[in-house]
Amino acid sequence: MTIEKEVLLLLDATLGLRGRGLAFVPETRLLGALPEFDSMTIINLVTGLEERFGVLIADDEIEGRLFATVGSLLDFVRHKVSLLQAR
């Protein structure tokens, strides 16, 4: 399964979208655009990303622009996974 598919599945489950999140594209806005996307969502999403991809996300990495769009989130996850694989 691709990173994009896994992130979309995690977004869909975390936001309780019942499959609607699987149709998200990189340009889909998240923070400020979806009423379901709040501070608790961010905490749950970060935890889910850490568990699913085996990465650690530091508190100082968590900022609004990271969650602006699906694409910005995907870029971040791909970067974190590539750092992990480079070890």
C-alpha positions as MATLAB code, in Angstrom:
seq = 'MTIEKEVLLLLDATLGLRGRGLAFVPETRLLGALPEFDSMTIINLVTGLEERFGVLIADDEIEGRLFATVGSLLDFVRHKVSLLQAR';
ca = [
       0.000    0.000    0.000;
       1.327    3.455   -0.829;
       2.026    6.167    1.715;
      -0.703    8.289    0.122;
      -3.313    5.545    0.472;
      -2.313    4.859    4.070;
      -2.474    8.552    4.988;
      -5.902    8.875    3.340;
      -7.164    5.836    5.247;
      -5.840    7.293    8.492;
      -7.389   10.703    7.756;
     -10.709    9.095    6.907;
     -10.763    7.022   10.100;
      -9.540    9.843   12.348;
     -12.068   12.317   10.965;
     -14.886    9.745   10.906;
     -15.613   10.462    7.243;
     -16.905    6.971    6.391;
     -14.970    6.696    3.145;
     -15.265   10.305    1.928;
     -11.630   10.947    2.843;
     -10.443    8.345    0.365;
     -11.387   10.731   -2.458;
      -9.142   13.495   -1.104;
      -6.458   14.791   -3.479;
      -3.248   16.668   -2.601;
      -5.023   20.014   -3.051;
      -7.779   19.140   -0.564;
      -7.708   21.681    2.247;
      -7.784   20.314    5.779;
      -7.183   22.732    8.649;
      -9.860   25.410    8.616;
     -11.773   23.753    5.785;
     -13.224   20.686    7.494;
     -15.280   21.146   10.657;
     -14.128   17.720   11.854;
     -10.485   18.820   11.736;
      -9.807   20.261   15.177;
      -7.053   20.140   17.803;
      -8.057   16.662   18.990;
      -7.928   15.451   15.394;
      -4.376   16.738   15.105;
      -3.322   14.879   18.256;
      -4.980   11.667   17.098;
      -3.589   12.030   13.595;
      -0.022   12.616   14.824;
      -0.294    9.574   17.092;
      -1.665    7.496   14.221;
       1.110    8.594   11.874;
       3.763    7.743   14.454;
       2.278    4.301   15.047;
       1.614    3.464   11.396;
       4.911    4.649    9.935;
       7.203    4.125   12.928;
       8.286    7.761   12.937;
       8.640   10.245   15.754;
       7.076   13.663   15.353;
       8.490   16.294   17.684;
       6.211   18.914   19.213;
       8.064   21.683   17.387;
       7.277   20.026   14.030;
       3.541   20.336   14.599;
       2.370   23.563   13.006;
      -0.590   24.745   10.969;
       1.062   24.667    7.555;
       1.733   20.950    8.003;
      -2.029   20.338    8.082;
      -3.026   22.956    5.483;
      -3.689   20.427    2.719;
      -3.490   16.716    2.107;
      -0.421   17.423   -0.036;
       1.444   19.255    2.729;
       0.709   16.388    5.100;
       1.825   13.814    2.527;
       5.070   15.699    1.876;
       5.799   15.715    5.597;
       5.063   12.002    6.033;
       7.177   11.077    2.997;
      10.047   13.152    4.388;
       9.801   11.491    7.814;
       9.661    8.013    6.261;
      12.666    8.758    4.017;
      14.697    9.862    7.046;
      13.788    6.648    8.805;
      14.751    4.549    5.799;
      18.080    6.376    5.416;
      19.263    5.121    8.796;
];
